[in-house]
Amino acid sequence: MLRLLNAFLCSVGVLTILVLSALLFTWQRDTPPKLFAHPNALWVGAEDGGVFVEIAKAEAPDYYVEIRHENGDIWAEGWIRYDSKDGFPLSAAAITGFGGEALYLQTSVAMTPEKAEGR
């Protein structure tokens, strides 16, 4: 009887470890990170890295964009010019990444320290 109980407990233990392992491997974060000090900042990236993007000023076709680290510190900021063929304004949701100097949309856009004049 003791052998049977021991075998049962070992089976339950192994099964528990397998189920927990499967849950850990398939578990994904449902909600992206948030910056409470910057509620309009949108997380662009994945769980292994990314940035927060916020359009702080919109004077279409010029937009002042702030890029922030995960802790909220500013990484880069500057003006970009965005003219879309369909006439829609730039939104943070349209930004797919940041490469240190360029924002990635369908194409890259360079950031400048001042607003563009008459381009």
Residue pairs with C-beta under 8 A, 6 or more apart in sequence:
28 47
29 47
32 42
32 43
33 43
33 52
33 70
34 43
35 41
35 52
35 68
35 72
37 72
38 52
38 54
38 66
38 68
38 72
40 54
40 55
40 92
41 52
41 53
41 54
41 66
41 68
41 92
42 52
42 53
42 54
42 92
42 93
42 95
43 50
43 51
43 52
44 50
44 51
44 52
44 53
44 92
44 95
44 96
44 97
44 98
45 51
45 97
50 70
51 67
51 68
51 69
51 70
51 75
51 98
52 67
52 68
52 69
52 70
52 72
53 65
53 66
53 67
53 68
53 92
53 95
53 98
53 103
54 65
54 66
54 68
54 92
55 63
55 64
55 65
55 66
55 90
55 91
55 92
56 64
56 65
56 66
56 77
57 63
57 64
58 64
58 89
58 90
59 115
60 82
60 89
60 90
61 81
61 82
61 83
62 79
62 80
62 81
62 82
62 115
62 116
63 79
63 80
63 81
63 82
63 89
63 90
64 77
64 78
64 79
64 115
65 77
65 78
65 79
65 80
65 95
65 103
65 111
66 74
66 76
66 77
67 74
67 75
67 76
67 77
67 98
67 103
68 74
68 75
69 75
75 98
76 98
76 100
76 101
76 111
77 111
78 111
78 112
78 113
79 111
79 112
79 113
79 114
79 115
79 116
80 90
80 103
80 109
80 110
80 111
80 112
81 109
81 116
81 119
82 89
82 90
82 105
82 109
84 90
94 105
95 103
95 104
95 105
96 104
96 105
97 103
97 104
98 104
99 108
101 110
101 111
102 108
102 109
102 110
102 111
103 109
103 111
